[in-house]
Amino acid sequence: MRTTITLDADADAAIRRLMRERGLTFRQAVNEAIRAGTSPRPMTPVFRTPTFRMGRPAVPIDKALRLAAELEDEEIIRKLAQRK
């Protein structure tokens, strides 16, 4: 079937690049681009992050804020003791 179309500059450049890279005629490059753009694409696999068991925590995680406050207090006391 013969059809007249007007290509945007970027589409024309993409078709010309396809022609050069694959040694295609203009007609073959346009048909290939249309087929590639309209065919259903396979689902990409879902990215999964592996997880690992790390054992029991060394410190009680449910009291993390209290532990952080205690460590901060100890550091402040240490710095104050160095100034004396």
trRosetta pair geometry for C-beta under 8 A, 3 or more apart (Angstrom, degrees):
i j d omega theta_ij theta_ji phi_ij phi_ji
7 11 4.4 -134 -169 92 99 114
7 12 4.3 128 111 -61 129 85
7 15 6.9 -61 -144 3 163 138
8 11 4.7 88 55 10 80 106
8 12 6.9 -148 90 -7 38 88
9 12 5.7 -56 -148 37 30 112
9 13 6.4 31 154 -20 64 106
10 13 5.6 -51 -147 35 33 113
10 14 6.4 36 152 -21 64 103
11 14 5.6 -52 -149 34 33 112
11 15 6.4 32 152 -18 65 104
12 15 5.8 -54 -148 37 32 110
12 16 6.3 31 154 -18 66 107
13 16 5.7 -54 -145 38 31 111
13 17 6.3 34 154 -22 65 105
14 17 5.7 -52 -147 35 30 112
14 18 6.4 33 152 -20 63 105
14 33 7.1 108 123 -122 112 143
15 18 5.6 -53 -150 36 32 114
15 19 6.4 38 150 -24 64 103
15 26 6.9 49 156 -146 121 73
15 29 4.9 115 -164 128 79 125
15 30 5.9 12 -131 -76 129 71
15 33 6.3 -78 -97 -21 82 155
16 19 5.5 -50 -151 31 33 116
16 20 6.6 31 152 -16 65 103
16 29 7.9 98 -70 140 19 166
17 20 5.8 -55 -151 37 33 109
17 21 6.1 26 156 -16 68 111
18 21 6.0 -56 -138 40 27 107
18 22 6.0 -14 175 18 64 115
18 24 6.4 -25 134 42 86 130
18 29 4.4 136 100 -148 117 111
18 32 6.8 -174 170 79 140 125
18 33 6.4 -134 -28 -62 172 109
19 22 7.1 -81 -138 54 15 82
19 23 7.6 35 175 -131 52 8
19 24 5.1 -107 -121 67 57 81
19 25 7.2 -10 -131 179 106 7
19 26 6.4 -12 -90 -84 137 52
19 28 8.0 117 -108 71 78 94
19 29 4.7 -60 -67 -55 79 151
20 23 7.8 11 -175 -67 20 43
22 29 7.4 152 59 -96 119 91
22 32 7.9 -56 76 70 163 172
24 28 4.0 -132 -170 92 108 119
24 29 4.4 140 100 -58 131 84
24 32 6.8 -80 -133 3 168 140
25 28 4.7 93 50 8 77 103
25 29 6.9 -146 89 -6 38 88
26 29 5.9 -59 -147 38 29 110
26 30 6.3 26 157 -17 65 107
27 30 6.0 -56 -147 37 28 108
27 31 6.3 24 157 -14 64 110
28 31 5.9 -59 -146 41 28 110
28 32 6.1 28 157 -19 65 110
29 32 5.8 -55 -143 38 28 110
29 33 6.2 28 157 -19 63 108
30 33 5.8 -57 -147 38 29 110
30 34 6.3 27 156 -18 65 107
31 34 5.8 -56 -146 37 30 110
31 35 6.2 28 157 -17 65 108
32 35 5.8 -55 -146 38 29 110
32 36 6.2 28 156 -18 65 109
33 36 5.8 -55 -144 38 29 110
33 37 6.1 21 159 -14 64 113
34 37 5.9 -63 -144 42 27 106
34 38 6.0 1 166 -1 66 117
35 38 6.4 -72 -137 47 23 94
35 39 5.9 28 167 -34 66 111
36 39 6.4 -47 -133 21 23 110
54 57 7.9 45 102 -81 111 62
57 60 7.0 125 92 -105 121 19
57 61 5.1 88 34 -38 174 102
59 63 7.8 -112 157 71 92 92
59 64 7.4 101 115 -100 117 70
59 67 5.8 74 172 -119 138 165
60 63 4.5 36 98 28 113 105
60 64 7.7 -138 104 -53 62 59
60 67 7.5 165 61 -45 78 130
61 64 5.5 -1 -163 -50 48 109
63 66 4.6 -41 179 42 89 118
63 67 5.8 98 118 -27 85 97
64 67 5.6 -56 -146 38 32 112
64 68 6.2 34 156 -21 67 105
65 68 5.6 -52 -146 36 32 112
65 69 6.4 33 154 -19 64 105
66 69 5.7 -54 -149 36 32 112
66 70 6.4 33 152 -19 65 105
67 70 5.7 -54 -148 36 32 112
67 71 6.4 30 154 -17 65 106
68 71 5.8 -54 -147 38 31 110
68 72 6.3 32 154 -19 65 107
69 72 5.6 -55 -147 37 31 112
69 73 6.3 34 153 -21 65 105
70 73 5.6 -52 -148 35 31 113
70 74 6.4 32 153 -19 64 104
71 74 5.7 -52 -148 35 32 112
71 75 6.5 33 153 -19 64 105
72 75 5.7 -54 -150 35 32 112
72 76 6.5 32 152 -19 65 104
73 76 5.8 -54 -149 35 32 111
73 77 6.4 32 153 -18 65 106
74 77 5.7 -54 -148 37 31 112
74 78 6.3 34 152 -22 65 105
75 78 5.6 -52 -147 34 32 113
75 79 6.4 30 155 -17 65 105
76 79 5.9 -56 -148 37 31 108
76 80 6.3 29 154 -17 65 108
77 80 5.8 -57 -146 39 30 110
77 81 6.2 32 154 -23 65 107
78 81 5.7 -55 -148 34 29 112
78 82 6.7 31 153 -23 63 104
79 82 5.8 -52 -152 29 34 113
79 83 7.0 36 151 -24 63 103
80 83 5.9 -53 -158 26 37 114
80 84 7.5 43 150 -29 63 97
81 84 6.1 -45 -162 15 39 115
